[in-house]
Amino acid sequence: MASKKTDPWKPSTRGPAEVAKRIAEAKTRKLSPLDLSNCGLQEIPEDIFALVDLISLDLSDNALKTVPSRLLDSLPKLRQIILLGNPLETVPPPARTRLRIEIDGQAFRRCGRQLKAQNLHVLFGTDESMDDADFLIGELSHGFPLASLTLGTRAITIGEGNREMPTVPLQKVLDSLAGFSGLQQLSLHCIKLDSVPVGISQLSRLKSLGLNGLDLTKLPDWIGTLNLEIFTAMVNQLTELPASFSRLRTLKTLRLMFSPLKHIPIVIFDMPWLQFIILSNCEIREIPPSILRLDHLQALSISHNPLESPPPEVADKGLDAIRDYWR
């Protein structure tokens, strides 16, 4: 997450020496993530295949037209490969169902059908064409069971003046969301919207919803009709949650970071089934005794708040210490 406006689509160029250095460091330190974005790569460096501890590999903004099956299937721990911003023509389907492959809307139009939907995450950004939009809408509205989709930018910026109106192709996708019945994960990132697209209310299979960096001041009541397990609304202007959230009985994780919340939203204490709550970088001064009502809560993240009660030295020790303070 950036603290100022950046252009996440054009990171700084890295040459062969930097690529070799990063791969060597990953091997020596047994690192799980490796960032080789914007390195001018036309093929996968052979040394990558020795990184048996690799979990996430970022190959964004290179010149890759394909990736070898060996990359997708031979690294035992690999769970995510990011291929955004590459002129992909072919991507072989991986043998493993748990490998997440991230591509953009242009690549989805060229080779998305080559992959199993369960492996695929599409980011439809602000530089996609109308042809890309029409293809995505046609596929998702006619049975392609894409499970995961992000609309907007890659990065989430903090601060005013960083939001742009959706492009015409992106707006067309936003207006078509009601027809994407197979979606299980949907995120909107750093675009300027007057309201949350109502088409989302029709997505009965949706398990995870992210409304991030939209500068929202309120959320619609109909969110309470969804069957969500994860809800995220970071970098907004929210000061409260709708009472309808108390109907989200499948919700386990709630994230509201970087919002001007003066207090923990009252409705949260009517959601005893919550397991994880993240409220860092807000304006919260108190964790009230009502926290004891959340019987299933396993973790409460409330760092970088001006806490007064319980005192910060208590809150910093974690959820058990907070509970002990109020008992």
URTA-V782249 format. One record per backbone hydrogen bond with DSSP energy under -1.0 kcal/mol. CO is the residue of the C=O (numbers start at 1). NH is the residue of the N-H. Records with the same first field share a line. If there is no record, write none. Layout:
BEGIN
CO: NH / NH
END
This chain:
BEGIN
7: 10
15: 19
16: 20
17: 21
18: 22
19: 23
20: 24
21: 25
22: 26
23: 27
24: 28
25: 29
26: 31
32: 55 / 56
34: 58
38: 14
41: 63
45: 48
46: 49
47: 50
48: 51
50: 52
51: 54
55: 79 / 80
56: 34
57: 82
58: 36
60: 38
65: 89 / 90
68: 71 / 72
69: 73
70: 74
79: 100
80: 57
81: 102
82: 59
84: 61
86: 88
100: 81
101: 121
102: 83
103: 123
104: 108
105: 109
106: 110
107: 111
108: 112
111: 114
112: 115
116: 119
119: 101
121: 103
122: 150
124: 152
129: 133
130: 134
131: 135
132: 136
133: 137
134: 138
135: 139
136: 140
137: 141
139: 144
144: 146
147: 184 / 185
148: 122
149: 187
150: 124
151: 189
156: 2
164: 192
167: 171
168: 172
169: 173
170: 174
171: 175
173: 176
174: 177
176: 179
177: 180
179: 181
180: 183
184: 207 / 208
185: 149
186: 210
187: 151
188: 212
189: 153
197: 200
198: 201
199: 202
200: 203
202: 204
203: 206
207: 229 / 230
208: 186
209: 232
210: 188
212: 190
216: 237
220: 223
221: 224
222: 225
223: 226
229: 252 / 253
230: 209
231: 255
232: 211
234: 213
235: 215
242: 245
243: 246
244: 247
245: 248
247: 249
248: 251
252: 275 / 276
253: 231
254: 278
255: 233
257: 235
259: 261
261: 283
262: 285
265: 268
266: 269
267: 270
268: 271
271: 274
272: 296
275: 298 / 299
276: 254
277: 301
278: 256
280: 258
285: 308 / 309
288: 291
289: 292
290: 293
291: 294
293: 295
294: 297
299: 277
301: 279
303: 281
305: 307
309: 287
311: 314 / 315
312: 316
314: 317
315: 318
318: 322
319: 323
320: 324
321: 325
322: 326
323: 327
END
